[in-house]
Amino acid sequence: MEKHILSKTGAFGMSALLKATIAAVKLVAAEEIMPRYLKVAHKHKSDGSLCTDADIATQTALIRKLQAICNVPVLGEEMPESEQQAIWQSSQDGLWCVDPIDGTSNFVHGLPYFAVSVALLRGGKSVLGVVYDPVADEMFAAEAGKGAYLNGEKLFGRVTTETMDRSLANVDLKRLGSKLAATLAAHPPYASQRNFGASTLDWCYTAAGRYDLYLHGGQKLWDYAAGMLILAETGGYACCIESDDFAEGDVWQRSVIAARSETLFNEWKNWIRAQ
């Protein structure tokens, strides 16, 4: 953990709701995910992505525990698309959004970069978000208007550079337009690039200042619902490639431009849109 970016306030500002959600996520990860790590069978879904018994078991357990905390519908990644759409359309007054294991390919192959993501939405907006990396035992959490936390300590994030050519960027090339992807590959405006295949953690690492810049061509609701709130609550910035208002993007396919500092964010956004 990066102690120098944390305050001494601890979990004092956390609501009972957030504390209960954190406890539920940690318990489910311990019971359903980690015992299956490196051991679970997998299959491919229709979109080519992987799904494991751990994904299904984790989602089932989370639905039960989250509804015991706040009894609203749960929209999960591993549900049929028709069910997801129906829940979204009928539950604008409140719903849980769950990605049981973001980074399933990493989970299957033994790469320790995957997470559980849970968000509570009201009126279509995230009001609570939790992202838990069970390998590193890092719990990122936030509530709208109340700040963000890392393992119970207030998370403010850090800015390592204000110069884009010295920045570390997380870029998912495969979902970008071919022209932009080719330009980034051949003539990147940043110093170095990473992408490890778990969007929920990418948001949190950006919030913590581990990445200076972030770019993704298309995320689902469960990819960004918790992470974007965590970034926003640390004072970070985000928009879509097509729009300055992140909330205007397509709920089911939303592009992301993000950065820790306003200076870097504006430079990064303008550079991307100029390509």
N, C-alpha and C positions, 0 to 999 in steps of 0.2 A: 504494500500500500504506500502511496506517496504522501507521507505525513505532512510535508511542507505545504500542501494545498488544502489542508483541513483545519477547521477551527477547533476550539476546545469546548464548544457548546454541547457536544454530544447529541443525544436523541431527545433533548428536552422539548424541542419544538415539534416533534412528531405527534400526530393525532393517534387516537386509539385505532382508528380504521387503518392507517398506514402500518402501524405496528402489527396489527393482526394479519394484514396481507403479507408482510415480510415473513412473519412466522410461518404462515401457511405455505408460502413458496419454498422456504428453506426445508421444511419438513417433507414436502412432496419430492423435492430434488433428492433428499437423502434416502427416501424410501423407494422411489420409482426410477430415478435416472442413474445415479452413481452405481448401484448394484449391477446395472446392465451395461455400464461403460466398457467397451472393448469386447463385449460378450454377446451382443444382441444381433439377431437376424434382421434383415431389411428387405424392402421391396421398393420398386419404382412406382410413383403415381403417374397419372395421365399426363401431367405437365413435365415429366422427366425427373422431378425431384424425388428425394428419398423419404421413406416413412418407415419407422421401426415400431416394434411393440412398446418401446419406451415412450415414443411420442403419444401413442394412444392411451397407455396407462397413465401418463402424466396429465394429459388433458382431462381424462375421466376423473382423476383425483382432484385436480384443480377446480373443476366444475362443482364438485361436491363441497369442497372447503370454502370456495369463494362465495357460493350462494348461502352458506351458513353465516358468512360475515355480512354480506349485503345481498338480499334476495332479489336480484335482477337477472335477466337472461345472460348467458355466457356465449360469446362468439369465439369459436376456436379455429385455428388454422386447419386442423384435420377434419373439420366438418365438410359435408358436400357444399358446393358453391351455392346451390339453391337455398340451403338452410342458412348459410351465412347472410345471403341477401335478404331473406325473410326476417331474420333477427334484426339486421341493421334498419330495415324499413319500419319495423314495428316497435322499436325500443329506443327511440330518441330521448326518452326521459331517463334512461339509465341502462348501461350494459357493461359487462366485463369483456375485455378483449384479450385473448390468450394465444401466445405462441409457446407450446409446451417445450419444444427444443428448437431454438433458432440456431442453424448450423448443423443440421442433422448429418450432412456429408462428413463434416469434421468429427462429429460424435462417432460415426461408424468407422472412420479411418484412424481414429485415435489421436486426432489433432485437438489439443486442449483449448479450443476457441469456440465455445457454444454457450448458450444461455437460455434461461426461462424468462419469458417476458409477460407481464400482466399489467393491464391498464384498466382503469375505471373511467368510463365516459358518461357524461351527462349533456344532453342537448347536442350530441355529436362532437363534443370537445373533451379532451383528456383532462381529468381533474386529479388523477392519481396514477403514478407509474412506478413499476418495480422491474428491474432487470437483474437477474442473479446468475453469476458465473460460478457453478458449483466446484469446478476444479481449482480455481484461484480463491474460492470462498470470498468473492467480492459481491456485495449487495449494493447496487445503485438504486436510489429511490427518490421520489419527488412528489410534492403536492402543489397544485396550482396556487401561486401567490404566497407560498410558504417556504420555498427554497428546496434544495436538493441535498442528498446525503450519500456518503459512501461508507458502508459498514457503521452506520449510526452517527458518524461525524459530519458536520456541515461541509458540503462540497462547494467550493467557489470556482474551481478550475484555475488554470494558469495559462498565461500567454508566453510562449517560448520565443516567438519572433514576430515582428511586425512587417517583415519583408517576405513576399511570396517566394522569391527565388531561394530563400533559405528554409522554406517550410517543409514539413512532412505531411504528405497528403494520403488520405485513404480514398482510392478511386476504384469503383467497380466498372471496368471497361465494357463488359459483355452486354450491358443493357443500354449503352449509349448509342447514339447515332454513329454510323460508320465514319463520317468525316471528323467528328469531334474525337472519337476514339483513336483514329489514326494520328491526328494532330497531337493528342496527349502522349501517345506512344513514341512518336518521332521527335517532338519538340515540347516536352513538358515544361511548364513555367515554374515548377517547384523543384526542390533539391532532391527529394526522394519520395517513393510511392510504396504503399502497402495495400493489400486487400486480403483478408483472411476468411471471408465468407459467412459472417454473422452480423447482419445489419443492426440488430438490437444492441450488440456490444459496440459496433462502430459509433453509434450515437453517443454512447456513454464515454467511450475513449476520447471522442471529440470534446465532450463536456468537461472531462478531466484535464484536457490539454495534452493528452498523449498523441493526438493528431491535431495538426493546425488547421487542416482543410479536409472537407468531406464532399464527395460527389457520387451520386447513385442515379441511375437512369430510370428506375421504376420499382417502388416498394408497395407492398400490400399494407392494409390497415394495421395488422399485427406486427409488421416490421418497424413501424414508426410511432405507434400510439403511445408507448411508454417512453421511448428514447428521446423523442422530440420534446416532450415535457421536461425531461431531465436536463437536456441541453438548454432549453429556455430558462429554466429555474437557476442555472448557473450564469446567466447573462450572455449565453451564446446566441448566434444568429442563424436563421435558416429560411430558405425560400425554395420555390421550384424553378426549374430551368425556364419554364414558360411564364411564370408569374412571381411577382414580389411577395404575394400573400400565400404562404404555404397552405393555409386552410382552403384556398380556392382549387387546389389540385384534385384530381380524380381520387376518390377514396380508395379505390382498388388498384391504382397504378400511378403512384405519385413520385415524381422525380425529386431529388434532393440536392441543393447546394447549401453547404453549411461551413461555419468557421467559429472559432472561439472569440476572435476580436472583430470589432466593427470595421477596422481598417482593412484587415485581411479579407473579411467577408465581401466588402464592396469591390476590392480589387479582383478577387476570385470570381465573383458573379459577373463582373463586366468582361473579364477575359473569356469566360466560357461562352457568354452570349455573343461575343464578337467573332467566334469561330464559324 
